[in-house]
Amino acid sequence: MTAQAHHPGLLKTVDPPLSALESETFGQVSRRGKHLILSCRSDLHLVIHLMLAGRLIWCGSETKRTKATGFILQFADGRDLRIVENGTKRRVRVHVVRDPSDVPHVASAGIEPLSEAFSVQHLVDAFSGLRRQLKKAITNQQLIAGIGAAYADEALFEAKLSPIRFASTLWEGEIARLHGAIQRTLTSAIDEIRTRSSEGLVASHDREFLQVYKKTGQPCPECGTPIAEIRYAQTRTYYCPSCQSSGKTISDRRSWLTR
């Protein structure tokens, strides 16, 4: 195996060098939060965060490299694993480390939401006194690892909770409802994507099976009310006014997401 970085700034580490991967093989693939961990041995790991636009492509080594290709792992069998990131902003992060916890956001990652340790009591304790809106709380990677904006919107819709409600105001029954909604949402999405990809590496990024995410103006699948959105900078939150905010449309204020 050989490794090549083609976009400046993509590789975030220098020791071990990228050349340390040469002639190695991956013996284990794992994940921590939003980070993919490819392990060669106990003291050599490749850690990848694809951010918003990064994609992994499995192709023949003879395939022409595009400008969007930022990183290539070339294997002896004539196949490549490539990271492709479309757009002008380069945000994908790649680390070569001796221990995955050497990557700061891996070391600080919170509890995995599909693990046995993720309990209702964990959320009760985490939300106690937490004056932060629910969407910001459940996408806080130090609190819960791996939940992004899309699945936060879906889980909050499933739980019938407002995205701007403060976490500290939830009573235990509502927290239990949110806990179940998070696990059902993630499990269902994993099953759906796995089915659509037919066990292949590359699947369509289209997530039309989601109920509220990017469905502005479309009828709520539960009550028929048009799905609404809140905008802040490049961030958007999707929700049902009837199911999640007592029939009221949340003001599109530019300040609420910054709290």
C-alpha positions in Angstrom: 0.0 0.0 0.0 1.1 3.5 -0.8 -0.5 6.8 0.4 -0.6 10.1 -1.4 -2.0 13.5 -0.2 -2.9 15.8 -3.0 -4.6 18.7 -1.2 -2.5 21.1 0.9 -3.6 21.0 4.6 -5.5 17.8 4.3 -2.9 15.8 6.3 -2.9 17.2 9.8 0.1 15.2 11.2 3.8 14.8 10.4 4.9 12.1 12.9 4.6 9.3 12.0 5.0 10.4 8.4 2.6 9.5 5.6 5.3 7.2 4.2 4.9 5.0 7.4 1.9 3.5 5.7 4.0 2.1 2.8 3.8 -1.7 2.4 1.4 -1.9 5.4 -2.0 -3.5 5.4 -5.1 -2.6 7.3 -6.1 -5.2 9.9 -9.1 -3.5 11.5 -11.6 -0.8 10.6 -13.5 1.0 13.3 -15.2 4.3 14.1 -15.3 6.9 16.8 -17.9 9.5 16.5 -17.5 10.9 13.0 -14.0 9.6 12.6 -13.1 6.5 10.5 -10.1 4.6 12.0 -8.1 2.3 9.7 -5.6 0.4 11.8 -2.4 -1.2 10.5 -1.1 -2.3 13.8 -1.3 -1.3 17.5 1.0 1.7 17.0 0.0 2.9 13.5 -3.5 4.2 12.5 -5.0 6.3 9.7 -7.8 8.4 11.1 -10.2 10.2 8.6 -12.9 12.8 9.1 -14.8 13.3 5.9 -16.6 16.5 7.2 -19.6 17.5 5.1 -18.5 17.0 1.5 -15.9 14.2 1.7 -16.6 10.9 0.0 -14.7 7.6 -0.1 -14.4 6.1 -3.6 -13.2 2.6 -4.4 -11.9 2.4 -7.9 -9.2 1.0 -10.2 -5.8 2.6 -9.9 -5.9 3.4 -13.6 -8.9 5.7 -13.0 -8.0 9.3 -13.8 -7.6 11.4 -10.7 -9.9 14.5 -10.6 -9.1 17.8 -9.0 -11.5 16.9 -6.2 -9.4 13.9 -5.2 -7.5 14.9 -2.1 -6.1 11.6 -0.9 -5.3 8.2 -2.4 -4.5 4.8 -0.8 -3.1 2.6 -3.6 -3.2 -1.1 -3.0 -1.1 -3.9 -4.5 -4.1 -5.5 -6.2 -4.5 -2.4 -8.5 -7.3 -0.8 -6.6 -7.5 2.6 -4.9 -9.4 4.0 -2.0 -9.7 7.7 -2.7 -11.1 10.7 -0.7 -13.0 13.0 -3.0 -14.2 16.4 -1.8 -16.1 18.6 -4.1 -16.4 22.3 -3.7 -13.8 25.0 -3.0 -13.6 24.6 0.8 -11.2 21.8 1.8 -12.3 20.5 5.2 -11.5 16.8 5.1 -9.0 15.9 7.8 -6.5 13.0 7.7 -4.2 11.9 10.5 -1.5 9.3 10.7 -1.0 8.5 14.4 0.3 6.0 16.8 -2.9 6.0 18.9 -6.3 7.2 17.7 -6.6 9.2 20.9 -3.8 11.4 19.6 -6.4 13.0 17.4 -7.9 15.7 19.7 -11.6 15.2 18.6 -11.3 11.5 19.0 -9.9 11.9 22.5 -12.7 14.2 23.5 -15.5 12.4 21.8 -18.5 11.7 24.0 -20.6 8.6 24.4 -21.6 6.5 21.4 -25.4 6.8 21.0 -25.9 3.1 19.9 -23.7 1.8 22.7 -25.0 0.1 25.9 -23.6 2.9 27.9 -25.9 5.4 26.3 -28.8 5.3 28.7 -31.7 7.5 29.7 -29.9 8.2 32.9 -26.9 9.4 31.0 -29.0 12.0 29.2 -30.7 13.0 32.5 -27.3 13.7 34.0 -26.0 15.4 30.9 -29.1 17.7 30.6 -29.2 18.6 34.3 -28.6 22.4 34.4 -27.6 22.5 30.7 -28.8 25.8 29.4 -28.4 24.9 25.7 -30.9 24.4 22.9 -31.7 20.7 22.2 -30.2 20.6 18.7 -27.0 22.2 19.9 -26.9 19.8 22.9 -27.3 16.5 20.9 -24.9 17.6 18.2 -22.2 18.5 20.8 -19.6 15.8 20.0 -18.2 15.9 23.5 -21.7 15.0 24.9 -22.8 12.5 22.2 -20.4 11.3 19.5 -21.5 11.2 15.9 -24.9 12.9 15.6 -24.9 15.6 12.9 -27.5 18.2 11.9 -29.6 15.9 9.7 -30.1 13.2 12.3 -30.5 15.7 15.1 -33.5 17.2 13.2 -34.9 13.7 12.6 -34.5 12.6 16.2 -36.1 15.7 17.5 -39.0 15.3 15.1 -39.4 11.7 16.2 -39.4 12.8 19.8 -41.8 15.7 19.1 -39.5 18.2 20.8 -38.7 21.7 19.7 -35.1 22.2 18.5 -34.7 25.4 20.4 -36.0 24.2 23.8 -33.4 24.3 26.5 -32.1 20.8 27.5 -32.4 21.6 31.2 -36.2 22.1 30.9 -37.0 18.5 29.8 -38.6 16.2 32.4 -37.4 12.6 32.6 -40.3 11.2 30.4 -39.3 13.6 27.6 -35.7 12.7 28.0 -36.6 9.0 27.7 -38.6 9.8 24.6 -35.6 11.6 23.0 -33.3 8.8 24.0 -35.5 6.3 22.2 -35.9 8.6 19.2 -32.1 9.0 18.8 -31.5 5.3 18.8 -34.4 4.5 16.4 -33.5 7.3 14.0 -29.8 6.2 13.8 -30.6 2.5 13.6 -33.2 3.0 10.9 -30.9 5.2 8.8 -28.0 2.7 9.0 -30.4 -0.1 7.8 -31.7 2.1 5.0 -28.4 3.2 3.7 -26.9 -0.3 4.0 -29.9 -1.7 1.9 -29.5 1.1 -0.7 -25.8 0.6 -1.1 -26.2 -3.1 -1.6 -23.1 -3.6 0.6 -21.0 -1.5 -1.9 -18.6 1.2 -0.7 -20.3 4.1 -2.4 -24.0 5.0 -1.8 -26.0 8.0 -3.0 -25.8 10.9 -0.6 -29.4 11.5 -1.2 -31.4 11.0 2.0 -35.0 11.4 0.7 -36.1 8.8 3.2 -35.6 11.3 6.0 -38.9 12.8 7.3 -38.1 16.5 7.9 -34.5 17.2 6.9 -34.4 19.4 3.7 -38.2 19.0 3.4 -39.1 22.7 3.8 -42.7 23.3 2.6 -43.5 19.7 2.2 -46.3 18.2 4.3 -45.4 16.7 7.7 -45.7 12.9 7.4 -47.5 12.9 10.8 -50.0 15.8 10.5 -49.7 17.4 7.1 -48.4 20.8 8.3 -45.8 22.2 6.0 -42.3 21.6 7.3 -40.5 24.8 8.3 -36.9 25.8 8.7 -34.7 28.1 10.7 -31.7 29.6 9.1 -28.5 30.9 10.6 -25.5 31.6 8.4 -25.0 28.3 6.5 -26.8 26.2 9.1 -30.5 25.2 8.8 -32.8 23.4 11.1 -35.9 21.6 9.9 -39.0 20.9 12.0 -42.8 20.6 12.1 -44.5 23.6 13.8 -47.5 21.5 14.8 -45.7 18.4 16.1 -42.8 20.2 17.7 -43.7 23.8 18.7 -47.4 23.8 19.6 -48.4 25.0 16.1 -46.2 28.0 16.2 -43.5 28.9 13.6 -40.2 29.6 15.3 -38.9 33.1 14.5 -36.0 32.9 12.1 -33.8 34.9 14.4 -30.1 35.0 13.7 -29.2 34.8 17.4 -30.7 31.6 18.7 -28.1 29.2 17.2 -25.2 31.2 18.7 -26.2 30.8 22.3 
